[in-house]
Each structure stands twice: as structure tokens, then as C-alpha cells.
Amino acid sequence: MTPKVATGLDVLVERGYEPLRGASVGLITNQTGVTSALADAIELLSFQPSFRLAAIFAPEHGVLGSRQAGVHIDDAREPRTGVPVFSLYGSHRAPTSEQLRGIDLLVYDIQDVGSRFYTYLSTLRLAIGAAQSHGIRLIVLDRPNPIGGTKYEGLPTFDEAYRSFVACAPIPIRHSMTVGEFARWVVQNEMPDAEIHVVAMRGWRRSMAFDDTGLPWIAPSPNMPTPRTALVYPGACLIEGTNVSEGRGTTQPFELIGAPWLDPYRLAATLDHRRVPGVRFRPTWFTPTMSKHAAEPCGGVQIHVMDADTFRPVRTGIELICALRAASPEFAFTGSAQRKTFDALMGTSEVRERIESGEDPMDLCDGWQRHERDFSQSAEACCLYG
């Protein structure tokens, strides 16, 4: 069956690679850079007579997507083609002058998951900056936002002091942009002199869930196995800023939340009593094989999205944090005294401070709606799809 959506890579191939002709190309990609028929972008671009693939640049998790979060990635060489692979998650986070020597344009083709703190957006933003400073054009091969393009959520006041690789720009945590639209947002708001071109998808609509596209799901990272994972991730990833397991080392990362000292039945009852939109919490036990509480039985909950249309993942994450904090005195925000991991993810310390003051999660999240609405209006100029 033919997919309903053709990705930017599909469209590029259909057009005979026209934007790349005569160029020496640097390709920023990983295992998600495939056509709807699963043809590999690296192989496709390696053997075209009208241009030359000179270098490959790999984001976090590596060009094969097999390395765990936070693991340093070294430079390598692509075994089928002999093309050098430069890591953008090792000694450098952006392409260097040496790596860009002789390259005429950069091509970006990576599947994002729709959350600000997923680091592929940071890689794209830094690549746009490198292209701008070296007078190189950057082409983005667009791909679907797997959690849709209509809902903006999670935009407290952004503190520039917290801009980082997991908070690369003052956009909502659930940002509802495709990677091509985000690139346009960066140029419009931060790098007006950058030269980018987006090869748009054909057939994608903002209201689509990933399953509606007909495209194959390639896990963008080891702990993003399904589109369902991506849907809960904008809120469940906030658990990374605590001493509670976010389910890494299980078959359901970010859907399972727990710790050895938690009572799962009490936690689930507390959360369900909150009537968080579109979601239920089932008490459960799990034993992670890695990361926090590895090899320790953990009591906790599984997040079950009952209605994707009303589900608010960021509010759900804040509700989880507040319930976990109330459930046990052993709960703690992690990181240094000067910089908490949760604050880095949120882009501000204000949210944590308001949680610690006992503010109601619903009031806290509802207070962001004006910022979210203002962003959605300003982002319309960057939108490519209806």
C-alpha cells in the first residue's frame, strides 16, 4: 500500500536530486533517514553521478541510532561507502570549519519526535548557525511531527540562562512544528542571514497522528520505540530531572514511571483522583535493566493515553512530579545545587520553585496558555502545511 505521506527524502528522489546537482554534500542523518520504501539516504546519496557525498554528520545516539542517551560518539567512517562520519555529539556539537572544508551544502534528514528537549532540534539549530557562518546553504528534508501539529503546550517564561542542548530555543516543549518548520522559525527569529531550503512533504496534514501517515516508524533513539512513546515523552521526560525511573531499561520507556520506595496503588489512586485529561494511571511493578534503579524492583504507574485529542503530556508530567513529591519523602530533584536537571529541561527554575511551593499543577500549567497562544500565532508564518 502506498503511504499517504511522501517525506522530504521521497520528494527529493522523485525530483532527481535536483537541488544537489554539482555540489559537494554534507549529510546530517541517522538511521531514520530512509524513504517510505525504507531506502537508506546514505546509500542513495552516495552513488549519484550528479553530485558527491563528501561527509556524514551524526547526532546524539550515532549514525546508527544504537548508542544510549548521553554517550559520547566518536568520529568514524561509513563502512559501505568509506565516507567520513563526523560526530555532532562528541568533541563538537556543530560542524567545524575543518569538517566543512570543500562542502557546498548541508542536507538534514532526521526524524524528530515533537519535543523541544529531544536533541535533534539542537543539532539542526547549530547546523544552521554553522552553515550561516561558513556561507553554506542548508537543505532540510522534512518529516512528520509524530505527535501532530495542532497543539502547543509547555511554554513558561524562558530564561536565557538555561538555553542549552536540551532547551535550544524559547519554543513550547510540545512545539507542533516539523523539522522544516523549526528551521524556518530559527531563520525568522534568530538567524535571519542563514540560507535554508525546505523540501516539503507531500500529503501531510497537521491533524495527522503518525499512524495516519502510512510511513514506517524507525525508532529515532533506543528509548523511543513507538509513536506512543513520543506522545507521552513531552511530559514523562521531565522525570529525568528526578531520582525516579522514567522506565529506561524497560520495554516501555517513558510510559513506566517508578522507584523502589514508591507504593504503586497509592500513587495511581492519587493521580486518577486528579482527573488529568485523556489519561489513566495503572499501578504496576517493573525492574529496569539500566539507568536509574537498575536491577531493582520499582513500584509505580504505567501511563495509558485514553484520548489523544484531550491528552496534555506536559501537564501530565507536572502532575506526575507533584504526585511523586507528595507520595514519598525520598523523592528529590536531581542535579547540582546551582543547576537542577529539571530546570534545564524546563528552560527555567521558576516551575520547580512553584512546584516546591505547593502550587496546584493545573493552575501552574494553565498559566502558560497565553504564552502558548502567542507562540502559535507567531509560528504561523513558518508553517508549511494545513
N, C-alpha and C positions, 0 to 999 in steps of 0.2 A: 504494500500500500504506500502511495506517495505521501510524504508528510505534508501537513497543511502549511508549514513554515519552511522557507528556504533561508538558511543563515547567510551572514555576510560572506563566508567562505564559499558556500554554494553559488552565490551570485557572482563572486569573483571568478570562479571556474567557468561558469556559464558565459561570462563576457571575455573569455580567453585571456585572463590575467592582464587586461589592457592597462590598468594603472601602473603596473610594474615593469612594463616593457623598457628595455635598455638600461635598467637600474641594477645596482649592486644593493641587495636587500638584506636587512637585519630583521629576523622574525622573532617576536616575543610571544612565546606559546608554551603549552604543556600538553598533557595527554587529552585535554578537552578540545584541542584544535583539530576537529575532524568534520567532514561533510556529513550531510544527513544519511549518506550511504556508508559512513564510517571510513572514508578515505582520509588518510593522515596528511595534514597540512605540510609537515616537514618533507615527506616523500613527494607530495605533489609539487611543492615549490623547488625541490632540489634538482629536478630533471626537466626543466623548461628551457628551450633554446633562446628565448627572447629576453631573459634576464638571469641573474646569478644570485643564488642564496649564499651570502658571504658569512653570515653568523646567525647563531640562535641564542636567544636570551631567555633564561629560565627563572620563574618566580619562586616564591616560597613553595616547598614540597618538591621542587625539582622538575625537570622537563618531563619526567615520567609520572609525577604526582605521587610517588611512593614514600617520600620522607615525611616523618611526623612533624607536627607544628613546632616551630621554633628551632628546628635542627638546621645548623649551618650547612649550606650547599656549596660545594667546590666547583670550579670550572672543570670542564670535561671535553670530550669530543663525541659527536653523534656517530654511533658505530656503523650505520648503514651508508652514510654519506661522507664521513670524515670532516664534516663542518664543525668548527669550534662552537662549544656551548658555554656561554658566559653566564655565571650565576648572578642574579639580582637579589640573592638572599644569602650573601656571604660577606666578602670584604667590601662589596659595593651594593647599594640599593638602586642605583641608576646607572645606565650605560656610561662608561668613561670615554674620554677623548681618544684614548688608545684603542678601545674596543670599537669605536665608531669610525676610525680612520678608513677611508675608502668606501664607506657606506653612503648611499644616496638617499635611502628612505627606510623607515622602520614600519613594520607591519605588526599590529597587535591582534592576536586571536586567542582569547581565553574566556572560558565560561565563568561568569560571576554568579553570586548567589543572592544578591539583592540587599546585602547588609553592609553598612559603612565600614565596620571594623574587619571585614574579610579583606586580606591584604592585597588582593589583586587590583583593587581600585588604587591603592597607594602606588603600586608598581606602574600602573598606567599614568597616574599623575606625574610621577617622577620621570617617566619616559617622555612625556610631553615636554617637560622642562628641559630635559637633555636634548631633545630634538630642536627645540626653540633656540637654545644657546649655541648649537652647532649648525644652525641653518639647514636642518634636515626636515623633510616632510614626514608626517606620521599618518599612516592609514589604519583605521580601526575597522576590523571585520566584525560586524555587530552580531550579537546573540541575544536570546530572550532573557528578560529578567524572570527567573523561575518562580518567583512568588508574586508576579503580576506587576502592573504599572499604574495602579489607581489609588493606592493607599500610602500616605506618608505618615510616619509615626516615629516619635522619639527624637525631638529636637528641643532640648533645654537650651539655655543660654550657653553658647560655645565659648570656651576660654582658650584663647590662642596659646596660652602657656602649655596647654595639653595637646596641641596639634602633634601628631606622631604617626607612626606607621599603622596604628590601629584607629586613628582618628585624623584622617588625612585632610579633611575639609569640613566646613560648617554646613553639612547636609544632614537630613534626618538619618537615624540608624536604619530604619526601613525607608529607603530613598526612592523606590519605584522607578528608577531610571535604568535603561540598558547601558552597557559599557560605552556605546557610541554616544548616547545622550550625555553621560557623565563627562566624556571627553569634550563635548561641546560646552557643557557647563563650566569646565575648567578654563577653557579659552575665553568664554564670555565674562567670567568673574575674576579670573586670577592671572591668565597668561594670554592677553589679547594679541600678542605678536606671534604666537605659535601658529604653524601651518598644519592643520589636520584635515583629513578627509575621511568620512564615514561611509563604508559600503553597507548600505542599509539592508535589512532583511526584507523578504517578500512574504506577506501573509500574516505577520504578527500583529496582534491587537493587544492593547493594554489590559483588557479584561481577561486575557488567557492565563490559565494555570499551565504549568509546564506540560502536564499530560495532554492538554488540548493541542499542543503544537505538532504532535506526531513524531517529534525528534527523539533519538535515543538519549538517555541520561548517562553521561560519563561522570563518575564521581570527581569533582574538582579537587578534592583532597581526601586523605584516608578517613577522616571523620565526617564526611559529607556524603553518605552512601545513597541517599534518595532525595527527591524533591520535597518529601515530607520533612526531612531533616532541615532543609533550607528554610521551610516555613516557620519552624519553631526557633531557629537559630538567632534571629534578631533580639530575642529576649533571653533565651536559655544560655547564650554565650556570656551573659553578664555573670553567671555562676562561676566563670573562670576567675573572677575577682574575689572569690571567697575560698574558704577551706572545705567546701562541699564539692563532691564529684559531679561533673557535668556529663558523666556517662562515657567519657573517653575510655577506651579499652573494653567496651561492650559492643554488641551488635546494634545498639540503638543510641548512639551518642547524641547528646542534647535533648533526647526525649526522656532519658532516665536521669533523675536528679536525686542524690542521697549521700549519706555519710554513715559510718559505723555507729554513731551515737544518736541517730535520729529514730523516732517512733513513726513508722510509715502511716499507721492508721490515724494517729492524731494529726499528722501533717496534712494528709489527704482531706480529712474532715474540715480542718481549718480553711484550706484553700477552696474546697467546694462551697463552704458557707459564704465565701466572698462573692460567689456567682460571677466569676470572671467571664466575660463574653466569649462564647464559641468554644469553650474548652472544659474538660473534666480531668480530674487527677485521680489516678488509681494507685492505691498503696501497693508497694512491691519491694522485693529484695533483689540485689544484683551484686556481683563481685567483679570489679574492674580487673583487667589483666595488666594494666599500665596506668601511668599518670597518678592522680591523687587517689589514695587509699587502695593502691594496687594489692590484689590478693586478700583484701579484707571484705567480708560481707557487709554490705551497706543497706540500710533501710531508707526508703524514700518514696518517690512517686514517679509514675510514668505520665507524661503529658499526652493527652488524647485530644486532638483537634476535632471537635464535633461539627463545627460550622466555619469553614474557611472564610466566608464572607464577613462574619462578625468578629472573628478571632483577631485580637490585638496582641501580637507577640511581645512587643516591648512592655506593654502594661503587664502582661503575664509574667515576664521576667522580674519586674519590680515587685509584683505580688509574691512571687516565689521568694525573693530576697527578704521581704518583710516577714513572711510566714516562717522562714528558716531562722531568722533572727529571734523571733518570738518563741520558737519551738525548743531552743536549747541554748544554754549559756556558753556552750562550746563553739557556737558559730562565730566566725570572725571574717572581716575583710582582710585580704592578704596584700602584700607589698610592703614597701618601706614606710616608716612613719611620715616621710616627706611626700611620698607619691604612691597612692594605692592603685592597684591594678584596675579595680572597678572604676576609679576616676579616669584612668587612661581610656578605658572603653567608652565611658560616657562623654568624654571631652570636657569634663568639669568636675570639681569636687562638690558642687552645690547639691547634687542629687543625693549623694551618700550622706551629706550632712543633714539633709531634710529627712532622710530615712531614719537616721540615728536620733533625730529629734522627736520621732514618733508620728510624723505626718501620714495621713491616710494615703495609700498608694493611688487610689482613684483620683483624689484631689490633686496629687502631685502630677500625674500623667495628663489629666485634663487641662492643667495649667499650661501645657505645651501647645495646645491646639492652635492658638493664634500664630505662633512661630511656624507650625507645620502648614497652616493655611497660607501664610505669606510666602513660604518657600514654594509651595505648589504653584502659586500664581507666577512667581518669578521664573520657575523652571519651565513654564510653558514655551518660552522662546527656544528651548533646547530640545523640545520633543520632536520626534521623527514619525510617530505613529499615533493613530487614533484609538 
